[in-house]
Amino acid sequence: MIRTLWLVMSACCVAVMLSEALGLAFLWSQGLLSARRLREMRDLLGPQEKEAVAFDAEPQPALPSSQDVLRERSLRVLSLSSLETEVGLLKSMIENERNGLIAQRADFQKEKAAFNAQLQQLADKSVVEAREQSRSVLLALPPADAVDRLMQLTVNDDVLLLREMPEAKIALLLKEFTTAPEGGGEPANASRDASARTQRAKEIFDRITKGEPRESIIRSALNNLQQAESERPSTAGNK
């Protein structure tokens, strides 16, 4: 029984193998079983295996070595050091430029102050020369004409002109102030002019007696100094 079953199975296997061989031979003879067809069938039946082989064949990125990491760090440190050096140079240049501008400004202020002082000296000199010339003219004029010229000026100008004159000339001119002008016209106008001349003589003599105009200048300077001294403690306290 077993032998019979074994014979039947062997015959079936032989028949299957013969049928496959005949099928392959038929396909080969018809040109359907070629190397190109076999490659196409292999590509169609095994895409997953091909992808796996291709993935395994891709190169993996190499990790940087310790030398590369050390070199990169060194380059960064050098770059930062160079940047700090450049910043320091720029800061030094700006500071030097600032100091130069401050020095130039200080020199300019000094030159400006010296120029203003020179202008003030020239102005004072011009005023003094003009006053001396006016005084010489008054000394050369007759007393009546000199008083007429003085009446056209202010009291302060009269005092400045009379102070440097000889005492005898001052007395003569003050006396002339109290003398009624010749040809005064109407009595009312003559009386008014005489009163004004007398009042001017009193004011001039009073200011000369008090040391004007030097006394006013000295008093003004003292007041300014006292005011500056009084403001100094408050300024220091605010600081």
TIMAR-697137 format. One line per 5 residues: their letters; for each residue x, y, z of N, C-alpha, C, O. Coordinates in pm, 1 decimal. Each point is the difference from the previous one (the first is absolute). Layout:
<recs>
A) X/Y/Z/X/Y/Z/X/Y/Z/X/Y/Z  ...;
</recs>
This chain:
<recs>
MIRTL) 83.8/-118.8/0.0/-83.8/118.8/0.0/87.6/124.3/0.0/-23.4/92.1/-78.2  122.6/-88.5/163.7/90.3/114.3/10.1/86.1/9.6/-124.5/29.7/109.1/-48.4  9.4/-223.3/-2.0/83.4/2.3/-119.9/-80.4/54.1/-116.8/51.9/75.2/-82.5  -173.9/-112.0/75.8/-84.7/46.9/-110.3/-16.3/151.7/8.4/8.4/69.9/-101.0  -32.2/-18.9/225.1/-15.3/145.8/18.8/129.5/74.2/-35.0/-4.2/108.3/-58.6;
WLVMS) 114.3/-164.3/93.0/129.0/62.7/-30.8/21.7/3.8/-148.5/50.1/99.9/-51.7  -85.6/-204.4/-19.0/16.3/-2.4/-145.1/-87.5/105.3/-66.1/42.1/66.1/-95.0  -163.5/-50.7/145.3/-92.3/100.4/-58.3/56.2/141.4/19.0/-4.3/81.1/-92.5  57.3/-51.1/212.4/54.2/132.7/26.8/123.6/26.0/-82.7/21.1/111.8/-46.8  59.5/-211.8/28.5/120.9/17.5/-82.3/-38.6/27.1/-143.5/62.2/82.7/-66.5;
ACCVA) -163.8/-151.1/18.0/-43.4/21.6/-137.4/-54.2/140.5/-17.3/21.8/63.4/-103.3  -94.3/-13.6/206.7/-54.0/138.0/-7.4/112.2/101.5/-3.0/-6.5/96.3/-76.5  108.9/-115.2/157.4/112.2/94.7/3.1/72.9/0.9/-132.8/38.2/105.4/-50.8  -19.1/-226.4/-5.8/69.2/-7.3/-129.6/-83.5/67.9/-106.2/53.5/67.4/-88.0  -184.0/-84.7/95.6/-87.8/61.2/-99.1/5.1/152.3/11.9/2.6/69.3/-101.7;
VMLSE) -1.1/-16.0/224.6/6.2/145.3/20.6/130.9/54.5/-53.0/1.4/103.1/-67.3  108.9/-170.8/96.5/129.4/48.7/-45.5/8.4/-2.8/-151.9/54.7/91.2/-62.0  -109.9/-197.5/2.4/2.8/-7.8/-145.9/-85.9/109.7/-61.1/34.9/57.4/-103.1  -150.2/-28.0/169.2/-87.2/105.0/-54.6/68.3/137.5/12.2/-14.2/83.1/-89.6  87.9/-58.2/199.0/72.0/127.9/14.4/110.3/11.6/-102.7/22.1/105.8/-59.0;
ALGLA) 47.8/-218.8/38.6/107.2/2.3/-99.5/-55.1/24.1/-137.5/57.6/76.1/-77.8  -170.3/-140.9/45.8/-60.6/22.1/-130.6/-49.8/143.2/-13.4/11.5/59.4/-107.2  -68.2/-1.4/217.4/-47.3/139.1/-5.4/114.4/97.4/-22.0/-12.1/95.0/-77.3  124.7/-119.4/146.6/115.7/87.0/-17.8/56.7/-10.4/-139.2/40.9/99.0/-60.6  -39.4/-223.2/10.2/51.9/-19.2/-135.7/-89.0/69.4/-100.5/49.0/57.7/-97.1;
FLWSQ) -180.7/-62.6/119.5/-92.4/66.4/-92.6/18.7/151.7/5.5/4.1/66.1/-103.7  7.0/-11.5/224.4/20.8/144.8/12.8/131.3/43.8/-62.2/9.6/106.3/-61.5  92.2/-191.5/79.1/132.2/33.4/-58.8/-5.8/-0.4/-150.9/58.5/84.8/-67.3  -130.1/-181.9/16.5/-9.5/-9.2/-145.2/-81.0/115.3/-58.8/24.7/40.5/-113.6  -121.3/13.1/189.3/-81.7/112.6/-46.7/67.7/137.0/25.4/-54.0/103.5/-39.4;
GLLSA) 168.8/-103.1/103.3/72.1/124.6/29.4/-53.9/76.9/117.8/34.8/116.2/20.9  -120.4/-181.4/56.6/-57.3/67.5/117.1/85.1/-15.7/124.6/-22.9/69.1/99.3  118.3/-156.6/-102.4/86.0/-24.5/115.2/141.9/38.0/-38.4/79.0/-83.9/-43.1  -46.8/218.1/60.2/133.3/52.2/-31.8/61.1/64.1/124.6/-64.6/10.8/104.2  190.5/31.5/-117.3/67.6/62.9/114.6/-67.7/131.6/40.0/-8.6/32.8/118.3;
RRLRE) -39.1/41.9/-218.2/-67.2/126.3/30.5/-130.7/-24.9/74.8/-32.3/71.3/95.0  -45.8/-177.3/-140.2/-125.2/-33.4/68.6/26.3/-43.5/143.0/-75.0/33.1/91.7  182.5/-107.6/-74.6/32.5/-44.4/135.4/32.5/118.5/91.7/-40.8/0.4/116.2  114.8/101.8/-167.3/33.0/118.5/80.5/-126.3/79.9/35.7/-15.3/50.1/111.4  -76.1/-40.3/-212.2/-123.8/71.8/27.5/-82.2/-69.7/107.0/-55.8/64.0/89.1;
MRDLL) 49.2/-199.4/-99.7/-73.5/-75.3/100.9/65.3/12.1/138.2/-68.4/9.4/101.9  201.9/-9.7/-100.9/69.4/15.7/129.4/-24.0/138.2/60.9/-20.1/13.1/120.7  22.5/92.7/-208.2/-28.9/134.1/49.9/-143.7/12.7/49.1/-28.2/71.3/96.3  -63.7/-143.2/-165.6/-141.3/8.0/38.3/-28.1/-74.4/129.3/-79.5/44.1/83.0  146.3/-158.2/-67.2/-28.1/-84.0/115.4/78.7/40.3/124.0/-41.5/-35.1/110.4;
GPQEK) 156.6/109.2/-123.2/83.7/30.1/118.6/33.5/145.3/17.5/118.5/30.6/12.9  -216.8/67.0/-11.1/34.5/141.9/19.6/44.7/29.9/142.2/85.8/85.7/21.0  -142.1/-154.4/76.0/35.4/26.6/138.5/144.1/-38.1/27.7/71.4/71.9/69.9  -29.1/-182.9/-123.4/139.1/-41.5/21.6/96.5/97.9/-66.2/106.6/30.3/53.5  -148.1/20.3/-175.6/86.7/95.0/-69.1/15.8/129.4/78.6/109.7/54.9/10.4;
EAVAF) -225.0/-5.1/46.9/5.9/120.4/79.8/85.9/-19.0/123.0/74.3/89.6/39.8  -84.9/-206.8/20.0/81.3/-27.6/118.1/148.0/0.4/-34.0/81.0/51.4/77.2  -44.0/-108.5/-192.8/140.6/-1.9/-42.1/48.9/141.7/-27.9/111.1/37.3/37.5  -198.7/43.6/-106.3/39.8/137.7/-31.2/16.7/82.8/127.3/93.3/79.8/9.3  -182.3/-97.5/89.2/10.5/72.8/126.3/128.3/-35.6/73.4/67.2/85.5/57.7;
DAEPQ) -34.8/-217.3/-61.8/124.6/-40.9/64.2/121.3/55.3/-71.4/105.4/18.8/60.7  -120.2/7.8/-191.2/115.0/47.6/-77.3/24.0/149.1/16.2/108.7/47.0/-33.5  -208.6/32.3/85.2/18.8/143.3/17.8/105.2/26.7/107.0/-0.3/-64.4/105.0  92.0/160.9/-131.5/106.6/28.1/98.6/-54.5/78.1/119.9/-75.7/95.4/-18.3  111.6/-133.0/135.9/-38.9/68.1/122.2/91.8/120.0/24.4/120.7/-9.7/-21.9;
PALPS) -177.8/125.9/68.3/86.5/116.6/25.1/99.5/-28.6/111.3/-32.4/-58.4/103.5  156.2/102.6/-129.7/106.9/-25.7/96.5/-6.0/103.2/111.6/-20.5/118.3/-27.4  37.7/-159.7/151.7/1.3/89.9/114.6/130.8/76.7/4.0/105.0/-55.2/-33.0  -109.6/186.1/74.3/124.5/77.5/6.7/92.3/-56.5/107.3/-43.5/-48.1/104.7  170.3/55.8/-134.7/99.2/-50.2/94.5/27.1/104.6/107.8/-41.9/115.2/-11.4;
SQDVL) 111.8/-156.7/114.8/34.0/93.3/108.6/92.5/110.3/-48.6/-6.6/112.6/49.4  92.3/-143.6/-145.3/89.2/103.1/-54.8/-78.9/106.9/-75.3/29.4/119.2/8.9  -132.5/-166.0/-84.9/-83.1/96.7/-71.3/-75.7/90.3/97.4/-9.9/120.9/-20.7  -43.7/-181.8/127.9/-71.6/78.8/100.3/93.8/100.1/66.7/-36.8/115.6/20.9  157.8/-160.0/12.6/97.9/89.3/63.0/41.0/112.7/-93.9/17.2/114.1/42.9;
RERSL) -1.8/-146.4/-170.9/37.1/102.0/-98.5/-111.9/103.9/-14.2/26.6/119.9/-8.8  -152.3/-167.1/6.6/-112.5/91.7/-12.2/-8.3/92.1/121.7/-25.0/119.6/-14.6  45.3/-173.6/132.6/-1.9/82.5/120.4/112.6/102.0/-0.5/-19.9/114.9/39.6  137.0/-155.7/-83.9/113.5/92.1/-4.9/-27.7/115.8/-95.5/32.4/115.1/29.2  -93.5/-147.3/-145.1/-32.8/105.6/-96.1/-101.1/98.8/58.3/10.8/120.7/-21.1;
RVLSL) -108.8/-173.2/94.5/-98.4/89.6/61.9/63.5/88.9/105.6/-31.3/118.7/9.1  120.7/-176.4/71.0/68.5/78.2/102.8/85.3/108.8/-64.2/1.2/113.8/46.9  70.2/-148.2/-153.6/81.8/99.4/-69.7/-87.0/110.1/-60.2/36.9/117.4/2.2  -153.6/-156.3/-56.2/-90.0/100.5/-57.2/-49.9/95.7/107.2/-5.1/120.9/-22.4  -32.3/-174.5/140.2/-45.2/86.4/108.8/112.2/91.3/48.8/-23.2/117.4/28.8;
SSLET) 144.5/-171.1/-19.6/113.3/82.6/43.0/26.4/112.1/-98.5/25.5/113.7/39.6  -31.6/-146.1/-168.7/20.2/104.0/-102.1/-108.4/106.3/7.8/28.0/118.9/-15.2  -153.3/-161.9/39.2/-109.6/96.0/11.4/19.1/90.6/121.3/-23.4/120.5/-8.4  66.0/-177.9/121.6/24.7/81.5/118.5/112.6/99.6/-23.9/-6.5/113.9/46.2  110.2/-156.8/-118.4/111.1/91.0/-31.3/-46.8/116.1/-86.5/37.5/114.7/23.9;
EVGLL) -119.8/-144.4/-124.8/-50.5/105.9/-86.9/-89.5/96.9/77.6/7.4/121.3/-19.6  -91.6/-175.2/107.4/-85.8/86.3/81.3/84.9/90.1/90.3/-30.1/118.3/16.0  136.1/-174.4/42.9/88.9/79.8/83.6/68.4/111.0/-78.3/13.5/112.2/48.9  30.1/-143.9/-171.9/62.9/102.1/-84.1/-98.0/111.3/-35.6/34.0/118.2/5.2  -157.1/-157.8/-41.5/-100.2/100.8/-32.7/-31.1/88.5/121.4/-13.1/121.7/-12.9;
KSMIE) 1.7/-183.6/129.7/-26.6/77.2/121.4/113.2/96.9/29.5/-23.4/114.3/39.2  148.5/-161.6/-58.7/114.8/87.4/23.4/2.6/115.7/-99.5/29.7/113.7/36.8  -61.3/-143.4/-164.0/-3.5/106.8/-100.6/-106.9/103.3/32.8/23.5/120.2/-12.1  -142.5/-167.6/54.0/-108.4/92.7/35.5/38.9/84.4/120.1/-27.5/120.0/3.1  91.3/-181.5/95.7/41.8/74.1/118.8/105.3/105.2/-35.4/-5.3/113.0/48.4;
NERNG) 101.3/-151.7/-133.6/101.6/96.7/-41.7/-62.1/115.2/-78.3/37.2/115.9/18.3  -132.7/-149.0/-106.3/-67.7/104.7/-75.7/-78.5/92.9/92.7/-2.2/121.5/-19.3  -61.5/-180.2/119.3/-76.3/81.5/97.3/93.7/92.5/77.2/-29.8/118.0/17.9  143.1/-171.8/27.8/95.5/83.5/73.1/55.1/111.0/-89.1/20.9/112.8/44.4  2.4/-147.8/-173.2/48.7/102.2/-92.7/-100.7/112.0/-19.9/36.1/117.5/-4.3;
LIAQR) -165.1/-155.8/-8.1/-103.8/102.0/-15.8/-12.6/87.1/125.1/-20.8/120.9/-9.6  33.5/-183.4/127.1/-6.8/77.8/123.8/115.9/98.7/8.4/-17.2/115.2/40.0  136.5/-163.0/-78.9/115.9/89.7/2.3/-16.5/114.0/-100.5/32.2/115.1/29.5  -82.8/-148.5/-149.3/-22.7/104.4/-99.6/-102.6/101.7/48.6/14.8/120.2/-22.0  -119.4/-170.3/88.5/-101.4/92.2/51.3/58.1/90.3/108.2/-29.6/119.3/4.8;
ADFQK) 113.6/-177.6/82.9/62.1/81.0/104.4/90.8/106.9/-61.1/-0.5/114.9/44.1  78.5/-153.0/-145.7/85.8/97.8/-67.7/-83.3/108.4/-67.1/35.7/117.8/2.2  -147.2/-159.3/-61.9/-86.8/98.5/-64.7/-58.3/97.8/101.3/-7.9/120.0/-26.3  -33.3/-172.4/143.6/-53.4/87.4/103.1/105.9/98.2/49.7/-29.2/116.8/25.7  153.5/-166.4/-12.6/108.1/89.5/42.9/24.4/109.0/-103.6/12.6/117.7/33.9;
EKAAF) -6.0/-158.2/-160.6/21.3/98.8/-105.6/-116.3/98.9/-6.7/19.9/119.5/-22.3  -142.4/-171.0/42.1/-116.5/88.4/-1.4/5.4/99.9/114.3/-28.5/118.3/-18.4  65.9/-167.5/139.2/9.7/90.1/114.7/108.4/104.8/-21.4/-19.0/117.5/31.5  134.4/-161.4/-85.8/107.5/95.6/-26.5/-42.3/102.8/-105.2/31.8/118.3/11.5  -104.3/-164.8/-114.9/-46.0/92.3/-103.5/-101.0/100.4/56.1/4.9/118.9/-31.4;
NAQLQ) -97.3/-169.2/115.5/-97.6/90.3/61.8/68.4/100.4/92.0/-36.8/117.4/3.8  138.1/-165.4/71.5/72.6/91.6/87.6/73.2/106.6/-81.6/3.9/117.1/37.8  54.1/-159.6/-150.2/67.6/96.4/-85.6/-98.3/102.1/-57.9/29.2/119.4/-6.1  -147.4/-169.1/-36.7/-101.2/92.3/-50.2/-44.6/97.7/108.4/-18.9/119.0/-25.4  2.2/-172.3/148.1/-41.3/87.0/110.1/106.3/105.3/29.0/-32.7/115.8/26.3;
QLADK) 159.5/-155.1/-30.9/108.2/96.1/21.1/0.3/108.2/-107.0/18.5/118.3/28.6  -39.9/-162.6/-154.7/-5.1/97.6/-108.2/-117.9/95.7/16.8/11.4/120.3/-23.4  -127.7/-178.6/65.6/-117.2/84.7/21.1/23.9/99.6/113.1/-31.6/118.3/-12.4  88.7/-168.4/124.5/28.3/89.9/112.8/101.9/107.4/-39.7/-12.5/116.7/37.3  111.9/-158.4/-112.5/100.8/95.4/-45.0/-62.7/106.2/-90.2/30.9/118.7/9.9;
SVVEA) -120.7/-165.0/-98.8/-66.4/95.9/-88.4/-86.3/97.4/77.8/-3.0/119.3/-30.2  -68.1/-170.9/131.6/-83.0/87.9/82.8/85.4/100.6/75.4/-33.4/118.3/7.3  144.8/-166.6/49.0/88.1/90.3/74.8/58.3/107.0/-91.3/5.2/117.6/36.1  39.1/-159.7/-156.4/55.5/97.8/-93.2/-105.1/102.4/-42.0/29.2/119.2/-9.6  -153.6/-166.9/-15.7/-106.0/93.4/-37.5/-30.9/95.1/114.5/-25.1/118.4/-22.7;
REQSR) 26.6/-170.2/147.9/-27.0/86.9/115.3/111.3/103.2/18.4/-26.5/116.1/31.1  150.4/-159.4/-50.5/111.5/93.2/11.0/-8.9/109.1/-106.4/26.6/117.3/26.2  -64.6/-159.0/-146.5/-13.9/99.0/-105.9/-113.2/98.2/30.5/13.9/120.6/-20.5  -126.9/-174.4/70.3/-111.6/88.2/36.2/39.8/94.3/113.0/-38.1/117.0/-0.7  114.2/-166.8/97.7/44.6/84.7/111.5/92.1/111.4/-50.7/-7.8/114.3/45.1;
SVLLA) 93.7/-149.7/-138.3/89.4/102.4/-56.4/-78.9/107.5/-72.8/32.6/118.4/7.4  -138.5/-161.6/-78.9/-84.7/97.5/-69.7/-69.5/91.8/99.7/-7.4/120.9/-21.9  -44.1/-177.7/132.3/-67.5/81.1/101.1/96.4/97.0/66.2/-35.8/113.8/30.4  158.8/-159.9/-8.5/99.2/88.8/60.4/34.5/115.0/-93.9/32.0/109.8/45.5  -38.1/-134.0/-175.0/33.7/104.2/-96.6/-114.4/97.1/-24.3/22.7/113.1/-42.7;
LPPAD) -146.2/-156.4/69.5/-115.6/86.7/-24.0/-16.8/102.7/112.4/46.3/-20.9/112.1  -111.2/128.5/-143.2/-36.4/92.9/107.5/-96.0/-67.5/97.9/-71.5/-92.5/-38.4  68.6/136.8/163.1/-85.8/-65.4/100.0/-145.9/-7.6/-40.1/-65.0/-101.5/25.1  11.6/205.8/-86.7/-142.0/-2.2/-37.7/-26.5/-106.4/-105.6/-97.4/-74.7/9.1  185.0/68.2/-110.0/-17.3/-102.6/-103.9/22.1/-139.9/56.7/-69.2/-94.3/-38.6;
AVDRL) 164.5/80.4/129.4/24.3/-131.0/60.7/-121.4/-47.3/78.8/-35.2/-117.9/-4.4  -29.8/210.9/77.6/-119.2/-37.7/76.8/-113.2/-37.7/-93.5/-75.5/-92.8/29.0  62.3/162.7/-140.3/-103.4/-37.6/-97.3/22.0/-142.1/-51.7/-95.2/-76.5/-15.2  220.9/41.9/-11.6/29.3/-136.7/-46.6/-29.0/-102.7/109.8/-50.5/-108.7/-28.3  82.2/142.9/152.5/-25.1/-93.1/110.4/-149.0/-20.1/24.5/-42.7/-109.2/37.3;
MQLTV) -36.9/214.7/-58.3/-144.2/-13.1/18.8/-62.4/-95.1/-103.1/-109.7/-51.3/21.6  178.2/28.1/-131.7/-50.6/-91.8/-101.9/29.7/-146.5/33.5/-51.8/-91.0/-64.8  135.3/69.5/166.1/36.6/-136.0/41.6/-76.7/-37.5/126.4/-75.6/80.1/54.8  97.0/-204.9/-9.1/-59.9/-44.9/124.9/86.3/42.7/118.0/113.2/45.1/-17.2  -168.3/-60.0/137.3/74.1/35.8/120.4/123.3/-89.0/15.1/107.0/48.0/37.7;
NDDVL) -121.4/-175.6/-66.4/113.9/-91.2/11.8/112.3/39.4/-96.0/117.3/-2.8/37.0  -152.6/38.7/-157.9/102.8/42.9/-94.7/66.7/129.7/46.5/120.8/17.3/-15.6  -199.1/72.0/71.7/58.9/124.9/50.6/99.6/-28.4/110.8/107.8/59.3/3.4  -143.2/-150.4/88.3/89.2/-33.8/110.7/128.5/-62.2/-52.3/108.6/33.5/47.2  -119.8/-122.9/-143.3/119.5/-63.4/-56.5/92.3/102.1/-65.8/122.2/-10.6/10.8;
LLREM) -179.2/107.7/-77.7/82.5/100.2/-67.2/61.2/99.4/98.2/114.0/42.6/-18.9  -186.6/-5.6/121.9/48.9/100.7/94.0/98.4/-55.3/102.2/83.4/74.9/50.9  -90.7/-202.1/-20.0/83.8/-55.5/107.4/148.7/18.1/-28.0/75.8/31.1/91.9  -32.8/-49.3/-214.3/142.1/6.2/-33.1/46.7/142.2/-34.2/116.4/20.8/-34.3  -205.7/74.6/43.7/39.6/138.3/-26.0/65.6/61.5/123.9/-20.2/-47.6/111.7;
PEAKI) 96.4/150.5/-131.4/54.1/71.0/116.5/-111.9/56.3/86.9/-108.2/31.4/-49.5  135.6/-18.6/181.6/-102.6/45.0/93.5/-48.2/140.8/-33.5/-117.8/31.7/16.9  206.8/49.9/-63.0/-40.0/137.1/-33.7/-96.6/0.1/-118.0/-97.1/75.6/-0.9  123.1/-158.9/-97.0/-89.7/-6.9/-114.9/-135.7/-56.0/40.0/-103.0/45.9/-49.3  101.9/-146.8/140.3/-127.2/-55.5/47.7/-81.7/107.2/70.8/-120.4/13.4/-22.0;
ALLLK) 187.7/61.9/106.8/-70.4/106.4/73.5/-54.2/105.2/-95.2/-111.0/49.6/19.3  187.8/-14.8/-121.7/-45.4/99.7/-95.9/-122.7/-48.1/-77.0/-94.1/76.0/-22.5  96.2/-201.2/-16.9/-113.9/-53.4/-75.4/-122.9/-12.8/89.5/-111.1/29.4/-44.0  129.0/-73.0/169.7/-114.8/-8.7/91.1/-60.3/138.5/25.1/-121.8/14.4/9.9  206.3/85.1/0.2/-50.4/135.9/15.9/-75.5/44.7/-123.6/-100.1/71.0/8.4;
EFTTA) 151.0/-114.9/-125.4/-65.1/39.6/-124.9/-137.4/-65.6/-11.2/-90.5/55.7/-62.1  74.4/-175.1/122.6/-131.3/-65.5/-0.4/-105.8/87.5/67.1/-115.3/3.8/-43.0  155.6/65.9/147.9/-96.5/80.6/75.7/-19.5/138.7/-59.5/-82.3/77.1/49.4  156.2/-44.1/-154.3/-13.9/129.8/-64.4/-106.3/-9.4/-107.7/-1.6/-95.2/-78.0  -84.7/190.5/73.4/-107.3/-0.3/-101.0/61.1/14.2/-138.5/89.3/82.4/-19.6;
PEGGG) -135.2/-160.2/-75.7/54.4/9.5/-135.5/-36.8/131.6/-65.0/-108.2/54.6/21.8  202.1/-4.4/-103.5/-22.7/126.3/-68.9/-96.2/-22.1/-116.2/7.8/-102.0/-68.6  -98.4/196.9/46.2/-95.9/-11.7/-110.1/-94.3/-115.2/20.5/-25.7/-75.4/-93.9  -26.9/59.1/213.9/-84.5/-112.9/31.3/-136.8/5.5/-61.6/-73.8/-98.2/8.1  35.8/209.3/-70.1/-132.5/5.7/-62.9/-104.3/42.7/101.0/19.9/95.2/75.5;
EPANA) -129.5/-165.3/-74.8/-109.9/34.4/88.9/39.2/-22.8/145.5/79.3/-89.3/30.0  -134.8/170.1/60.5/36.2/-13.9/142.2/-34.0/-137.2/56.3/75.5/-55.2/80.1  -189.4/0.0/-122.2/-39.5/-132.3/53.3/101.2/-106.4/-42.2/41.7/-81.7/82.1  -2.4/82.1/-208.6/98.0/-98.8/-47.9/135.1/21.7/64.6/68.9/-95.9/34.8  -30.0/223.8/-18.4/129.5/28.5/62.2/1.2/-48.0/144.4/100.0/-54.6/46.6;
SRDAS) -211.0/74.7/24.5/-7.0/-44.9/138.9/5.1/-152.1/8.3/64.9/-55.7/88.6  -133.4/-11.3/-180.9/1.0/-146.3/-1.5/139.1/-52.1/-31.5/44.1/-95.8/63.6  26.8/154.6/-159.1/135.4/-43.3/-34.3/96.6/23.9/115.0/86.4/-83.0/27.8  -101.5/196.9/38.8/87.9/29.7/113.1/-22.4/-99.2/113.3/95.4/-42.4/65.1  -222.1/4.7/-40.8/-28.9/-97.2/105.5/58.3/-136.4/-34.4/53.0/-69.5/86.7;
ARTQR) -63.1/32.1/-213.2/54.7/-129.6/-41.7/151.4/-0.4/10.2/58.2/-100.7/40.6  6.8/209.9/-76.0/146.1/7.4/8.9/45.5/-2.9/145.3/100.2/-63.4/33.1  -174.5/132.5/53.7/35.9/-2.4/141.7/-16.0/-139.8/58.8/84.6/-45.3/77.1  -193.4/-23.4/-113.7/-21.1/-136.4/48.2/108.5/-93.2/-52.3/46.2/-88.5/72.0  -5.6/108.2/-197.0/107.2/-83.9/-56.3/130.9/23.8/74.4/74.1/-94.8/26.3;
AKEIF) -45.0/219.0/7.6/123.1/28.7/74.6/-1.9/-67.9/136.8/101.7/-54.2/43.3  -216.9/56.5/25.4/-9.6/-66.6/130.5/21.9/-150.8/-12.8/71.5/-59.0/81.0  -132.1/-3.7/-181.7/14.8/-144.9/-18.0/144.5/-36.9/-34.1/52.5/-100.2/48.5  10.3/181.8/-131.8/139.5/-28.8/-36.5/89.5/11.0/122.5/82.6/-87.9/24.5  -98.0/194.2/51.9/84.0/19.2/117.8/-25.8/-109.4/103.1/93.1/-48.2/64.6;
DRITK) -220.5/9.0/-49.2/-33.4/-104.7/96.7/64.1/-133.2/-40.2/52.3/-71.2/85.8  -55.3/37.9/-210.1/58.5/-128.2/-44.7/151.7/4.3/5.6/63.0/-100.9/31.7  -3.8/214.0/-61.4/145.7/9.5/12.5/40.7/-14.4/145.6/102.7/-60.7/30.2  -182.1/115.8/59.8/29.8/-10.0/142.7/-7.5/-144.6/48.5/78.7/-42.0/84.8  -173.6/-33.1/-139.0/-16.9/-140.6/40.6/93.9/-95.6/-73.7/-5.9/-121.0/21.5;
GEPRE) 90.5/173.4/-106.4/96.0/-85.7/-70.3/-56.7/-71.9/-119.4/52.9/-102.6/-42.8  -159.8/155.8/-11.1/-58.3/-63.0/-119.4/87.7/30.6/-122.3/68.5/102.2/-2.9  -70.5/-191.1/-98.9/-80.3/-124.5/-6.4/71.1/-121.6/57.1/-53.0/-111.0/-4.5  174.1/131.7/58.8/75.7/-114.2/51.7/-70.2/-63.2/118.4/4.3/-121.9/17.1  -68.9/203.3/64.6/-69.2/-52.7/117.5/-110.6/-96.2/-40.5/-17.0/-104.4/62.9;
SIIRS) -57.8/137.7/-166.2/-107.1/-89.1/-46.9/56.7/-129.5/-56.6/-55.6/-107.7/21.5  166.1/118.7/-93.7/61.4/-120.6/-56.2/49.9/-91.3/111.3/-20.0/-121.4/-4.4  85.7/181.1/105.0/51.8/-80.0/112.0/-114.6/-62.9/78.2/7.5/-116.7/38.6  -114.2/194.2/-15.1/-113.9/-52.9/74.3/-66.8/-114.6/-76.9/-39.7/-99.6/60.4  27.1/112.6/-192.5/-59.6/-106.3/-80.9/85.6/-126.0/3.4/-52.7/-110.9/8.1;
ALNNL) 185.2/127.7/-14.1/89.0/-116.7/6.1/-10.6/-69.0/135.5/-1.7/-122.9/6.7  -5.4/200.8/101.9/-14.1/-59.4/133.5/-131.9/-74.7/13.5/-5.0/-108.3/58.4  -100.5/165.5/-111.9/-130.3/-68.4/6.5/2.9/-132.0/-76.7/-55.4/-99.9/45.7  119.1/99.7/-160.8/10.3/-124.1/-77.8/79.9/-106.2/74.5/-35.6/-117.8/-1.7  144.9/160.3/67.8/80.3/-95.2/76.9/-78.2/-56.5/118.0/7.2/-119.6/28.3;
QQAES) -80.2/204.0/39.2/-80.0/-47.1/112.8/-109.3/-95.3/-45.4/-28.9/-98.7/67.7  -31.4/127.7/-181.2/-103.5/-89.5/-52.2/58.1/-135.2/-38.9/-61.7/-103.8/24.0  181.3/105.0/-84.7/65.4/-125.8/-37.1/37.0/-80.5/123.7/-14.1/-122.3/0.8  61.8/190.2/104.6/35.3/-70.3/122.9/-123.1/-59.9/66.3/8.2/-108.3/57.8  -121.2/175.9/-64.9/-122.0/-52.0/61.5/-58.7/-116.8/-77.1/-64.0/-87.0/59.0;
ERPST) 84.7/83.6/-189.2/-51.9/-110.2/-81.7/89.0/-122.0/3.9/-46.5/-110.1/-29.4  173.8/125.6/64.9/93.2/-113.3/-2.2/-37.6/-109.7/98.7/1.1/-116.0/-41.0  -34.5/142.2/168.4/-36.9/-111.2/91.6/-121.6/-77.0/-46.2/-2.9/-122.6/10.7  -99.0/192.7/-62.6/-120.0/-70.1/-46.4/31.8/-89.6/-117.2/-53.8/-110.4/-9.3  140.4/154.9/-81.0/39.4/-82.4/-113.6/75.5/-122.9/44.9/-22.5/-109.6/-51.3;
AGNK) 115.0/127.8/150.1/74.8/-115.2/50.9/-91.1/-96.7/72.6/21.0/-121.1/-6.7  -123.6/172.8/77.4/-93.8/-88.8/69.3/-82.6/-81.0/-96.8/-30.3/-116.0/27.7  -7.8/174.8/-142.9/-78.5/-75.2/-98.0/79.6/-113.0/-60.2/-55.9/-104.7/-32.5  186.3/123.9/17.0/82.9/-108.7/-53.8/7.4/-115.2/96.0/65.5/-100.2/-28.9;
</recs>
